Amino acid sequence: QHLIDLVKQNKTKTFMIFTNRTKTALFLSKYLNENLIDCLTLTKNLNNNQRELNVKQFLDGKCKILICTDIASRGWD
């Protein structure tokens, strides 16, 4: 609930949320979507095209929240 409150209080900010497992990232994505908060995921079970599309949408500001596994943190810069 704290995460939902944080996101709703900071609607103009972008968030990258890192998890240690794909299962956790998918659970968190589902939880946020159920609470009417749009988010994208970046996990190993997406194909390359979908991963690239999700990153592009996040970087273009079309979606303010990107949930990814900690593997995605490697080389992000």
N, CA, C and O atoms as a Tinker XYZ file with bonds, in Angstrom:
   308  protein
     1  N      0.828000   -1.189000    0.000000    73     2
     2  CA     0.000000    0.000000    0.000000    64     1     3
     3  C      0.875000    1.256000    0.000000    63     2     4     5
     4  O      0.512000    2.272000   -0.593000    81     3
     5  N      2.018000    1.180000    0.661000    73     3     6
     6  CA     2.911000    2.335000    0.707000    64     5     7
     7  C      3.390000    2.715000   -0.696000    63     6     8     9
     8  O      3.492000    3.900000   -1.015000    81     7
     9  N      3.680000    1.729000   -1.524000    73     7    10
    10  CA     4.119000    1.999000   -2.890000    64     9    11
    11  C      3.018000    2.701000   -3.686000    63    10    12    13
    12  O      3.292000    3.653000   -4.417000    81    11
    13  N      1.803000    2.247000   -3.550000    73    11    14
    14  CA     0.682000    2.881000   -4.255000    64    13    15
    15  C      0.538000    4.326000   -3.811000    63    14    16    17
    16  O      0.358000    5.213000   -4.646000    81    15
    17  N      0.613000    4.577000   -2.525000    73    15    18
    18  CA     0.527000    5.950000   -2.020000    64    17    19
    19  C      1.663000    6.806000   -2.569000    63    18    20    21
    20  O      1.446000    7.951000   -2.966000    81    19
    21  N      2.863000    6.258000   -2.592000    73    19    22
    22  CA     4.024000    6.988000   -3.091000    64    21    23
    23  C      3.849000    7.366000   -4.566000    63    22    24    25
    24  O      4.117000    8.502000   -4.955000    81    23
    25  N      3.408000    6.430000   -5.364000    73    23    26
    26  CA     3.209000    6.679000   -6.792000    64    25    27
    27  C      2.108000    7.709000   -7.010000    63    26    28    29
    28  O      2.258000    8.609000   -7.836000    81    27
    29  N      1.022000    7.588000   -6.289000    73    27    30
    30  CA    -0.098000    8.517000   -6.462000    64    29    31
    31  C      0.260000    9.930000   -6.007000    63    30    32    33
    32  O     -0.257000   10.901000   -6.561000    81    31
    33  N      1.122000   10.062000   -5.025000    73    31    34
    34  CA     1.545000   11.378000   -4.547000    64    33    35
    35  C      2.555000   12.026000   -5.480000    63    34    36    37
    36  O      2.748000   13.241000   -5.430000    81    35
    37  N      3.197000   11.244000   -6.323000    73    35    38
    38  CA     4.249000   11.739000   -7.218000    64    37    39
    39  C      3.911000   11.406000   -8.667000    63    38    40    41
    40  O      4.722000   10.806000   -9.373000    81    39
    41  N      2.726000   11.790000   -9.109000    73    39    42
    42  CA     2.235000   11.426000  -10.437000    64    41    43
    43  C      3.110000   11.930000  -11.577000    63    42    44    45
    44  O      3.098000   11.338000  -12.656000    81    43
    45  N      3.858000   12.989000  -11.376000    73    43    46
    46  CA     4.667000   13.540000  -12.456000    64    45    47
    47  C      6.055000   12.909000  -12.538000    63    46    48    49
    48  O      6.791000   13.158000  -13.493000    81    47
    49  N      6.412000   12.110000  -11.564000    73    47    50
    50  CA     7.746000   11.498000  -11.537000    64    49    51
    51  C      7.735000   10.125000  -12.204000    63    50    52    53
    52  O      6.694000    9.481000  -12.337000    81    51
    53  N      8.920000    9.705000  -12.615000    73    51    54
    54  CA     9.062000    8.364000  -13.171000    64    53    55
    55  C      9.719000    7.468000  -12.133000    63    54    56    57
    56  O     10.502000    7.921000  -11.298000    81    55
    57  N      9.383000    6.190000  -12.205000    73    55    58
    58  CA     9.900000    5.218000  -11.251000    64    57    59
    59  C     10.432000    3.996000  -11.987000    63    58    60    61
    60  O      9.782000    3.468000  -12.888000    81    59
    61  N     11.605000    3.561000  -11.599000    73    59    62
    62  CA    12.115000    2.253000  -11.990000    64    61    63
    63  C     12.164000    1.433000  -10.713000    63    62    64    65
    64  O     12.828000    1.800000   -9.744000    81    63
    65  N     11.467000    0.343000  -10.730000    73    63    66
    66  CA    11.402000   -0.515000   -9.553000    64    65    67
    67  C     12.104000   -1.819000   -9.892000    63    66    68    69
    68  O     11.722000   -2.511000  -10.836000    81    67
    69  N     13.129000   -2.154000   -9.121000    73    67    70
    70  CA    13.895000   -3.363000   -9.360000    64    69    71
    71  C     13.490000   -4.436000   -8.361000    63    70    72    73
    72  O     13.338000   -4.172000   -7.168000    81    71
    73  N     13.319000   -5.647000   -8.868000    73    71    74
    74  CA    13.028000   -6.798000   -8.020000    64    73    75
    75  C     14.105000   -7.852000   -8.267000    63    74    76    77
    76  O     14.830000   -7.787000   -9.260000    81    75
    77  N     14.202000   -8.800000   -7.380000    73    75    78
    78  CA    15.244000   -9.820000   -7.553000    64    77    79
    79  C     14.751000  -11.033000   -8.336000    63    78    80    81
    80  O     15.551000  -11.899000   -8.692000    81    79
    81  N     13.453000  -11.110000   -8.610000    73    79    82
    82  CA    12.919000  -12.267000   -9.337000    64    81    83
    83  C     11.851000  -11.818000  -10.327000    63    82    84    85
    84  O     11.138000  -10.842000  -10.092000    81    83
    85  N     11.754000  -12.539000  -11.427000    73    83    86
    86  CA    10.725000  -12.266000  -12.430000    64    85    87
    87  C      9.337000  -12.405000  -11.816000    63    86    88    89
    88  O      8.452000  -11.590000  -12.078000    81    87
    89  N      9.153000  -13.423000  -11.013000    73    87    90
    90  CA     7.857000  -13.674000  -10.385000    64    89    91
    91  C      7.412000  -12.469000   -9.542000    63    90    92    93
    92  O      6.234000  -12.109000   -9.536000    81    91
    93  N      8.349000  -11.866000   -8.848000    73    91    94
    94  CA     8.038000  -10.694000   -8.028000    64    93    95
    95  C      7.687000   -9.497000   -8.901000    63    94    96    97
    96  O      6.763000   -8.747000   -8.587000    81    95
    97  N      8.417000   -9.318000   -9.991000    73    95    98
    98  CA     8.131000   -8.207000  -10.911000    64    97    99
    99  C      6.731000   -8.350000  -11.507000    63    98   100   101
   100  O      5.991000   -7.371000  -11.607000    81    99
   101  N      6.376000   -9.558000  -11.897000    73    99   102
   102  CA     5.053000   -9.790000  -12.476000    64   101   103
   103  C      3.952000   -9.599000  -11.444000    63   102   104   105
   104  O      2.899000   -9.043000  -11.755000    81   103
   105  N      4.186000  -10.055000  -10.221000    73   103   106
   106  CA     3.210000   -9.853000   -9.150000    64   105   107
   107  C      2.995000   -8.363000   -8.892000    63   106   108   109
   108  O      1.858000   -7.908000   -8.772000    81   107
   109  N      4.083000   -7.611000   -8.808000    73   107   110
   110  CA     4.000000   -6.180000   -8.537000    64   109   111
   111  C      3.289000   -5.454000   -9.670000    63   110   112   113
   112  O      2.489000   -4.552000   -9.423000    81   111
   113  N      3.571000   -5.834000  -10.892000    73   111   114
   114  CA     2.906000   -5.241000  -12.050000    64   113   115
   115  C      1.395000   -5.484000  -11.986000    63   114   116   117
   116  O      0.597000   -4.572000  -12.206000    81   115
   117  N      1.028000   -6.700000  -11.689000    73   115   118
   118  CA    -0.400000   -7.051000  -11.571000    64   117   119
   119  C     -1.050000   -6.260000  -10.431000    63   118   120   121
   120  O     -2.162000   -5.751000  -10.578000    81   119
   121  N     -0.365000   -6.161000   -9.316000    73   119   122
   122  CA    -0.885000   -5.428000   -8.157000    64   121   123
   123  C     -1.121000   -3.958000   -8.499000    63   122   124   125
   124  O     -2.172000   -3.406000   -8.170000    81   123
   125  N     -0.159000   -3.329000   -9.151000    73   123   126
   126  CA    -0.319000   -1.918000   -9.514000    64   125   127
   127  C     -1.442000   -1.742000  -10.530000    63   126   128   129
   128  O     -2.249000   -0.821000  -10.406000    81   127
   129  N     -1.501000   -2.613000  -11.531000    73   127   130
   130  CA    -2.572000   -2.526000  -12.524000    64   129   131
   131  C     -3.946000   -2.706000  -11.897000    63   130   132   133
   132  O     -4.898000   -2.032000  -12.287000    81   131
   133  N     -4.057000   -3.606000  -10.933000    73   131   134
   134  CA    -5.333000   -3.801000  -10.233000    64   133   135
   135  C     -5.745000   -2.557000   -9.453000    63   134   136   137
   136  O     -6.928000   -2.354000   -9.179000    81   135
   137  N     -4.774000   -1.730000   -9.100000    73   135   138
   138  CA    -5.047000   -0.482000   -8.384000    64   137   139
   139  C     -5.012000    0.723000   -9.322000    63   138   140   141
   140  O     -4.783000    1.857000   -8.900000    81   139
   141  N     -5.245000    0.445000  -10.613000    73   139   142
   142  CA    -5.374000    1.465000  -11.656000    64   141   143
   143  C     -4.124000    2.316000  -11.845000    63   142   144   145
   144  O     -4.212000    3.509000  -12.133000    81   143
   145  N     -2.968000    1.693000  -11.682000    73   143   146
   146  CA    -1.696000    2.366000  -11.911000    64   145   147
   147  C     -1.012000    1.656000  -13.074000    63   146   148   149
   148  O     -0.669000    0.478000  -12.979000    81   147
   149  N     -0.816000    2.386000  -14.174000    73   147   150
   150  CA    -0.177000    1.820000  -15.356000    64   149   151
   151  C      1.310000    1.610000  -15.119000    63   150   152   153
   152  O      1.990000    2.459000  -14.543000    81   151
   153  N      1.796000    0.475000  -15.569000    73   151   154
   154  CA     3.224000    0.186000  -15.467000    64   153   155
   155  C      3.613000   -0.798000  -16.553000    63   154   156   157
   156  O      2.763000   -1.476000  -17.131000    81   155
   157  N      4.887000   -0.865000  -16.818000    73   155   158
   158  CA     5.459000   -1.799000  -17.777000    64   157   159
   159  C      6.439000   -2.694000  -17.055000    63   158   160   161
   160  O      6.947000   -2.342000  -15.990000    81   159
   161  N      6.707000   -3.862000  -17.638000    73   159   162
   162  CA     7.697000   -4.757000  -17.052000    64   161   163
   163  C      8.850000   -4.978000  -18.021000    63   162   164   165
   164  O      8.707000   -4.833000  -19.235000    81   163
   165  N      9.969000   -5.325000  -17.460000    73   163   166
   166  CA    11.157000   -5.667000  -18.233000    64   165   167
   167  C     11.744000   -6.918000  -17.584000    63   166   168   169
   168  O     12.530000   -6.840000  -16.640000    81   167
   169  N     11.341000   -8.074000  -18.117000    73   167   170
   170  CA    11.747000   -9.351000  -17.540000    64   169   171
   171  C     12.188000  -10.310000  -18.638000    63   170   172   173
   172  O     12.018000  -10.031000  -19.825000    81   171
   173  N     12.748000  -11.426000  -18.235000    73   171   174
   174  CA    13.282000  -12.393000  -19.187000    64   173   175
   175  C     12.204000  -13.096000  -20.000000    63   174   176   177
   176  O     12.505000  -13.617000  -21.075000    81   175
   177  N     10.963000  -13.132000  -19.530000    73   175   178
   178  CA     9.955000  -13.853000  -20.291000    64   177   179
   179  C      9.300000  -13.012000  -21.382000    63   178   180   181
   180  O      8.320000  -13.450000  -21.984000    81   179
   181  N      9.814000  -11.829000  -21.647000    73   179   182
   182  CA     9.351000  -11.029000  -22.787000    64   181   183
   183  C     10.292000  -11.287000  -23.967000    63   182   184   185
   184  O     11.483000  -11.534000  -23.778000    81   183
   185  N      9.755000  -11.229000  -25.165000    73   183   186
   186  CA    10.650000  -11.344000  -26.317000    64   185   187
   187  C     11.390000  -10.022000  -26.505000    63   186   188   189
   188  O     11.014000   -9.007000  -25.919000    81   187
   189  N     12.428000  -10.036000  -27.313000    73   187   190
   190  CA    13.268000   -8.845000  -27.484000    64   189   191
   191  C     12.491000   -7.640000  -27.970000    63   190   192   193
   192  O     12.722000   -6.526000  -27.501000    81   191
   193  N     11.568000   -7.841000  -28.907000    73   191   194
   194  CA    10.779000   -6.722000  -29.427000    64   193   195
   195  C      9.941000   -6.075000  -28.334000    63   194   196   197
   196  O      9.862000   -4.849000  -28.251000    81   195
   197  N      9.316000   -6.894000  -27.498000    73   195   198
   198  CA     8.484000   -6.353000  -26.423000    64   197   199
   199  C      9.339000   -5.632000  -25.388000    63   198   200   201
   200  O      8.945000   -4.587000  -24.870000    81   199
   201  N     10.500000   -6.187000  -25.091000    73   199   202
   202  CA    11.409000   -5.517000  -24.151000    64   201   203
   203  C     11.805000   -4.148000  -24.672000    63   202   204   205
   204  O     11.760000   -3.161000  -23.938000    81   203
   205  N     12.194000   -4.088000  -25.944000    73   203   206
   206  CA    12.594000   -2.814000  -26.546000    64   205   207
   207  C     11.441000   -1.820000  -26.560000    63   206   208   209
   208  O     11.637000   -0.633000  -26.296000    81   207
   209  N     10.240000   -2.299000  -26.868000    73   207   210
   210  CA     9.066000   -1.428000  -26.876000    64   209   211
   211  C      8.785000   -0.873000  -25.480000    63   210   212   213
   212  O      8.501000    0.316000  -25.337000    81   211
   213  N      8.860000   -1.714000  -24.459000    73   211   214
   214  CA     8.611000   -1.265000  -23.091000    64   213   215
   215  C      9.631000   -0.220000  -22.649000    63   214   216   217
   216  O      9.270000    0.774000  -22.019000    81   215
   217  N     10.901000   -0.440000  -22.976000    73   215   218
   218  CA    11.941000    0.529000  -22.618000    64   217   219
   219  C     11.695000    1.849000  -23.352000    63   218   220   221
   220  O     11.805000    2.922000  -22.758000    81   219
   221  N     11.362000    1.768000  -24.649000    73   219   222
   222  CA    11.110000    2.981000  -25.432000    64   221   223
   223  C      9.930000    3.768000  -24.857000    63   222   224   225
   224  O     10.007000    4.988000  -24.717000    81   223
   225  N      8.844000    3.074000  -24.526000    73   223   226
   226  CA     7.676000    3.751000  -23.950000    64   225   227
   227  C      8.017000    4.416000  -22.629000    63   226   228   229
   228  O      7.539000    5.513000  -22.339000    81   227
   229  N      8.836000    3.760000  -21.834000    73   227   230
   230  CA     9.258000    4.340000  -20.556000    64   229   231
   231  C     10.132000    5.573000  -20.782000    63   230   232   233
   232  O      9.912000    6.617000  -20.168000    81   231
   233  N     11.115000    5.448000  -21.656000    73   231   234
   234  CA    12.023000    6.572000  -21.912000    64   233   235
   235  C     11.321000    7.745000  -22.590000    63   234   236   237
   236  O     11.703000    8.898000  -22.389000    81   235
   237  N     10.293000    7.456000  -23.392000    73   235   238
   238  CA     9.523000    8.509000  -24.054000    64   237   239
   239  C      8.489000    9.144000  -23.123000    63   238   240   241
   240  O      7.827000   10.113000  -23.496000    81   239
   241  N      8.352000    8.600000  -21.916000    73   239   242
   242  CA     7.408000    9.160000  -20.952000    64   241   243
   243  C      5.970000    8.710000  -21.142000    63   242   244   245
   244  O      5.063000    9.277000  -20.533000    81   243
   245  N      5.745000    7.702000  -21.974000    73   243   246
   246  CA     4.382000    7.211000  -22.196000    64   245   247
   247  C      3.873000    6.402000  -21.015000    63   246   248   249
   248  O      2.666000    6.269000  -20.813000    81   247
   249  N      4.792000    5.868000  -20.247000    73   247   250
   250  CA     4.458000    5.162000  -19.016000    64   249   251
   251  C      5.478000    5.582000  -17.969000    63   250   252   253
   252  O      6.675000    5.627000  -18.252000    81   251
   253  N      5.022000    5.886000  -16.784000    73   251   254
   254  CA     5.892000    6.453000  -15.750000    64   253   255
   255  C      6.546000    5.418000  -14.842000    63   254   256   257
   256  O      7.416000    5.759000  -14.040000    81   255
   257  N      6.133000    4.154000  -14.962000    73   255   258
   258  CA     6.665000    3.128000  -14.061000    64   257   259
   259  C      7.170000    1.939000  -14.866000    63   258   260   261
   260  O      6.444000    1.379000  -15.687000    81   259
   261  N      8.417000    1.563000  -14.622000    73   259   262
   262  CA     9.008000    0.386000  -15.243000    64   261   263
   263  C      9.462000   -0.542000  -14.127000    63   262   264   265
   264  O     10.292000   -0.174000  -13.296000    81   263
   265  N      8.912000   -1.739000  -14.119000    73   263   266
   266  CA     9.275000   -2.737000  -13.122000    64   265   267
   267  C     10.164000   -3.764000  -13.803000    63   266   268   269
   268  O      9.784000   -4.360000  -14.811000    81   267
   269  N     11.349000   -3.964000  -13.245000    73   267   270
   270  CA    12.287000   -4.880000  -13.880000    64   269   271
   271  C     13.039000   -5.689000  -12.841000    63   270   272   273
   272  O     13.116000   -5.337000  -11.664000    81   271
   273  N     13.587000   -6.787000  -13.332000    73   271   274
   274  CA    14.418000   -7.593000  -12.451000    64   273   275
   275  C     15.776000   -6.915000  -12.324000    63   274   276   277
   276  O     16.142000   -6.087000  -13.158000    81   275
   277  N     16.510000   -7.262000  -11.296000    73   275   278
   278  CA    17.799000   -6.619000  -11.068000    64   277   279
   279  C     18.797000   -6.915000  -12.185000    63   278   280   281
   280  O     19.789000   -6.198000  -12.320000    81   279
   281  N     18.564000   -7.938000  -12.976000    73   279   282
   282  CA    19.408000   -8.217000  -14.144000    64   281   283
   283  C     19.371000   -7.024000  -15.097000    63   282   284   285
   284  O     20.381000   -6.705000  -15.724000    81   283
   285  N     18.225000   -6.366000  -15.212000    73   283   286
   286  CA    18.071000   -5.235000  -16.123000    64   285   287
   287  C     18.930000   -4.048000  -15.690000    63   286   288   289
   288  O     19.216000   -3.169000  -16.503000    81   287
   289  N     19.334000   -4.011000  -14.455000    73   287   290
   290  CA    20.146000   -2.890000  -13.976000    64   289   291
   291  C     21.550000   -2.908000  -14.561000    63   290   292   293
   292  O     22.226000   -1.879000  -14.587000    81   291
   293  N     21.984000   -4.048000  -15.023000    73   291   294
   294  CA    23.324000   -4.163000  -15.618000    64   293   295
   295  C     23.341000   -3.457000  -16.962000    63   294   296   297
   296  O     22.579000   -3.801000  -17.865000    81   295
   297  N     24.191000   -2.494000  -17.083000    73   295   298
   298  CA    24.330000   -1.792000  -18.351000    64   297   299
   299  C     23.219000   -0.821000  -18.671000    63   298   300   301
   300  O     23.115000   -0.370000  -19.812000    81   299
   301  N     22.383000   -0.481000  -17.703000    73   299   302
   302  CA    21.253000    0.428000  -17.963000    64   301   303
   303  C     21.729000    1.774000  -18.467000    63   302   304   305
   304  O     21.101000    2.361000  -19.348000    81   303
   305  N     22.827000    2.275000  -17.923000    73   303   306
   306  CA    23.302000    3.587000  -18.347000    64   305   307
   307  C     23.795000    3.540000  -19.771000    63   306   308
   308  O     24.237000    4.557000  -20.305000    81   307
